Amino acid sequence: LKILPVGINQAGAWNYAFVYDLVPRHFTSLIEDSRLIGEMQARRHIAHRYLQSVGCASAAAVSRLFRWPLNLARKALDDLVKENTLLFPAELESNRDEQYALKSLGV
């Protein structure tokens, strides 16, 4: 069950409150469209978007953040390395863990 803010209402102590509704009511094709995406494809996309925001991370960090089993986090990240999107291992002076990094960073 996912909800999202869809409006503002004059209610509450400050006469300002968000109005929430179910996601499928506002994105009617979302459920049907998601059937075309496999689990591993979704994991790769999520991991890639995460690395776009942080630059680099270990498989353990991705596993902890998304509560994925470590082997599935590694598989998603390794697939992105094979697709030439990520570098592994990225060499960082301050970190002992092996890091995956965006190829565009060139670390």
C-alpha positions in Angstrom: 0.0 0.0 0.0 1.6 3.3 -1.1 0.2 6.8 -0.6 1.3 10.2 -1.9 0.4 13.8 -1.1 -2.0 15.0 -3.8 -3.1 18.4 -2.4 -3.3 20.8 0.5 -6.3 21.5 2.7 -7.1 24.3 5.2 -7.3 22.1 8.2 -5.5 21.5 11.5 -4.0 24.0 13.9 -2.2 26.0 11.2 -5.0 25.7 8.6 -2.6 23.8 6.4 -2.5 20.0 5.9 -1.6 17.7 3.1 -4.2 15.5 1.5 -3.1 12.0 0.8 -4.5 9.4 -1.6 -3.5 6.0 -3.0 -0.8 5.9 -5.7 -2.9 3.7 -8.1 -5.6 6.3 -8.2 -3.2 8.9 -9.6 -1.0 6.6 -11.7 -3.6 4.3 -13.1 -1.2 2.3 -15.4 1.5 1.9 -12.7 0.5 -1.6 -11.6 0.0 -2.9 -15.1 3.3 -1.3 -16.4 5.2 -2.8 -13.4 4.4 -6.3 -14.5 6.8 -5.9 -17.4 9.7 -5.3 -15.1 11.5 -8.3 -13.5 12.8 -8.3 -10.0 16.5 -8.2 -10.9 15.9 -5.4 -13.4 14.2 -3.4 -10.7 17.1 -4.0 -8.3 19.6 -2.9 -10.9 17.6 0.3 -11.6 17.2 1.1 -7.9 20.9 0.4 -7.2 22.0 2.6 -10.1 19.7 5.5 -9.0 21.2 5.2 -5.5 24.7 5.3 -6.8 23.8 8.3 -9.0 23.0 10.1 -5.7 26.0 9.0 -3.6 28.7 8.2 -6.2 29.9 5.0 -4.7 29.0 2.4 -2.2 29.8 -1.1 -1.1 27.5 -4.1 -1.7 27.0 -4.4 2.0 25.8 -0.7 2.2 23.3 -1.3 -0.6 22.2 -4.5 1.0 21.6 -2.8 4.4 19.9 0.3 2.9 17.4 -1.6 0.8 17.2 -4.7 3.1 18.2 -7.0 0.3 20.1 -10.2 0.8 23.8 -9.5 0.2 24.0 -11.9 -2.7 21.2 -10.1 -4.5 22.7 -6.7 -3.9 26.1 -8.0 -5.3 24.3 -9.6 -8.3 22.5 -6.3 -9.2 25.8 -4.3 -8.8 27.8 -6.9 -10.7 25.3 -6.8 -13.5 25.8 -3.0 -13.7 29.5 -3.5 -13.9 29.0 -5.9 -16.8 26.7 -3.3 -18.5 29.7 -0.9 -18.2 27.7 1.5 -15.9 29.8 0.9 -12.7 33.4 0.4 -11.9 34.5 -2.3 -9.5 36.6 -2.2 -7.4 36.8 1.5 -7.1 39.9 2.5 -5.2 39.2 5.0 -2.4 41.9 6.0 0.1 39.5 6.3 3.1 37.6 3.1 2.8 38.7 -0.5 3.2 35.5 -2.1 1.8 35.5 -2.7 -1.9 33.3 0.0 -3.5 31.2 0.1 -6.6 31.3 3.6 -8.3 29.7 5.3 -11.2 31.9 4.9 -14.3 31.4 8.6 -15.0 33.3 9.5 -11.8 36.4 7.7 -13.1 37.7 6.7 -9.7 
